[in-house]
Amino acid sequence: MNIEKLIRQVPDFPKPGISFKDISPILANADAFSEILNQFSERIIKNQPIDAIIGIEARGFVLAAALAAKNNLGFIPMRKKGKLPPPTVSYSYALEYGQDTLELARPEKPMRVAIVDDVLAIGGTLGAAVELCRLAGHAVQSIAVLIDLRGLNSFKFKGAPVVSLLSY
């Protein structure tokens, strides 16, 4: 199945000059959605000790929660500041035009986790996600994204490119 053909290109969204990669058609297609979960399972979970999948708000939730359920693992949401009830662990990071903060629920015990998101663009959010996991005591085993916009980043995890199913 050619999953890439299902991605809808939306020009000038959310602002002029950006070509948004809409993954909604993949999620709406049961065969395509199942295929990406199978590929993620094979590439990031099969031979690694993982207790939970962390999904980054918001589209990362969809992929991470489904992947966690498929593999009988826990799901942990990583959200923007103020969206989770306390106690939380937070990490603030610089964006191209400002600053943002991510939060995780303070864990009862550290876990071995994989971080999953929809798109890797510049890498600031994924870098912050790794640091937040470290602050919370979690051991990040792997990172996976559906789409890696390699022309915009040189982000590496443990010295290697992030696992991605599609690259531009």
Legacy VTK file of the C-alpha trace (Angstrom):
# vtk DataFile Version 3.0
C-alpha trace
ASCII
DATASET POLYDATA
POINTS 168 float
0.000 0.000 0.000
1.322 3.435 -0.912
0.593 5.379 2.263
2.268 8.505 0.934
-0.405 8.881 -1.757
-2.992 9.352 0.996
-1.292 12.417 2.508
-3.127 15.574 1.561
-0.938 18.609 0.804
-2.500 21.846 2.061
-0.662 24.891 0.679
-0.185 28.005 2.805
-1.461 26.395 6.006
-1.236 27.313 8.841
0.517 30.327 7.330
1.763 31.431 3.910
4.718 29.464 2.568
4.021 26.300 4.565
2.807 23.145 2.831
0.910 21.276 5.556
0.988 17.482 5.391
-2.513 16.335 6.428
-2.474 12.747 7.706
-6.250 12.610 8.267
-6.854 10.525 5.109
-4.407 7.892 6.423
-6.232 7.734 9.744
-9.586 7.415 7.955
-8.354 4.472 5.880
-8.421 1.338 8.057
-5.877 -0.535 5.927
-3.426 2.386 5.857
-3.797 3.075 9.579
-3.238 -0.590 10.370
-0.184 -0.661 8.084
1.511 2.266 9.804
0.851 0.723 13.227
2.370 -2.542 11.993
5.434 -0.729 10.663
5.896 1.249 13.889
5.492 -1.947 15.931
8.142 -3.711 13.863
10.623 -0.846 13.844
10.413 0.601 17.371
8.855 -1.969 19.672
9.630 -5.508 18.503
13.078 -5.936 20.057
13.130 -3.208 22.689
12.083 -3.120 26.324
9.249 -0.579 26.293
6.635 -0.067 29.006
4.690 2.826 27.489
4.283 4.988 24.404
4.352 8.766 24.825
2.279 10.770 22.359
2.872 14.471 21.806
-0.203 16.697 21.627
-2.266 16.506 19.484
-1.882 14.297 16.389
0.814 12.293 18.157
-1.912 11.180 20.595
-3.781 9.355 17.850
-0.756 7.404 16.641
0.705 6.737 20.088
-2.531 5.619 21.748
-3.371 3.231 18.915
0.182 1.861 18.901
0.123 1.373 22.667
-3.218 -0.461 22.523
-2.040 -2.670 19.633
1.047 -3.708 21.610
-0.542 -3.968 25.079
1.518 -1.060 26.400
0.625 1.997 28.423
-0.062 5.365 26.796
1.229 8.623 28.296
0.029 11.962 26.893
2.543 14.807 26.634
0.623 18.077 26.574
1.002 21.811 26.374
1.318 23.620 29.704
-1.809 23.763 31.846
-3.689 20.905 30.151
-2.824 18.143 32.643
-3.877 18.026 36.295
-1.063 18.331 38.855
1.394 17.087 39.769
3.293 17.467 36.507
6.846 17.788 35.258
7.404 20.546 32.716
10.041 21.688 30.264
10.143 25.015 28.424
11.916 25.382 25.098
12.533 27.967 22.414
10.502 28.068 19.237
11.251 29.963 16.048
9.041 32.828 17.271
8.816 32.497 21.029
8.683 29.807 23.665
6.508 26.841 24.580
6.220 24.408 27.470
5.424 20.689 27.475
4.204 18.731 30.487
3.908 15.127 31.613
2.092 13.745 34.610
4.653 13.148 37.355
5.204 9.372 37.141
4.795 7.029 40.075
7.756 5.104 38.717
10.121 5.689 35.809
9.374 3.744 32.644
11.098 2.725 29.439
9.288 4.716 26.750
9.058 5.365 23.030
8.037 8.837 21.870
5.697 8.995 18.861
4.574 12.051 16.898
3.139 12.773 13.478
5.760 15.099 11.966
9.371 16.010 12.674
9.966 19.483 11.249
12.701 21.531 12.916
13.155 19.223 15.910
12.533 21.606 18.807
9.475 19.795 20.122
11.068 16.338 19.915
14.211 17.609 21.613
12.081 19.079 24.385
10.118 15.820 24.644
13.323 13.837 25.194
14.504 16.294 27.840
11.118 16.251 29.596
11.178 12.454 29.702
14.658 12.601 31.234
13.484 15.089 33.875
10.535 12.817 34.691
12.883 9.858 35.096
11.768 7.958 31.996
14.317 6.206 29.771
13.636 7.006 26.121
14.282 3.869 24.083
13.230 5.189 20.670
11.531 8.010 18.814
9.298 7.562 15.790
7.414 9.926 13.515
5.158 9.264 10.590
6.752 12.061 8.511
10.288 13.449 8.764
10.798 16.757 6.946
14.544 16.101 6.609
15.088 19.252 4.589
14.259 21.239 7.732
16.256 19.329 10.348
19.247 17.187 11.162
17.680 15.846 14.376
19.256 12.651 15.663
18.458 10.396 18.604
21.295 8.348 20.083
23.382 9.355 17.072
20.945 8.062 14.444
18.060 9.570 12.504
14.642 9.284 14.102
12.605 6.318 12.861
10.249 7.674 10.220
7.937 5.973 7.781
7.978 8.822 5.236
10.591 11.473 4.464
10.520 14.698 2.486
LINES 1 169
168 0 1 2 3 4 5 6 7 8 9 10 11 12 13 14 15 16 17 18 19 20 21 22 23 24 25 26 27 28 29 30 31 32 33 34 35 36 37 38 39 40 41 42 43 44 45 46 47 48 49 50 51 52 53 54 55 56 57 58 59 60 61 62 63 64 65 66 67 68 69 70 71 72 73 74 75 76 77 78 79 80 81 82 83 84 85 86 87 88 89 90 91 92 93 94 95 96 97 98 99 100 101 102 103 104 105 106 107 108 109 110 111 112 113 114 115 116 117 118 119 120 121 122 123 124 125 126 127 128 129 130 131 132 133 134 135 136 137 138 139 140 141 142 143 144 145 146 147 148 149 150 151 152 153 154 155 156 157 158 159 160 161 162 163 164 165 166 167
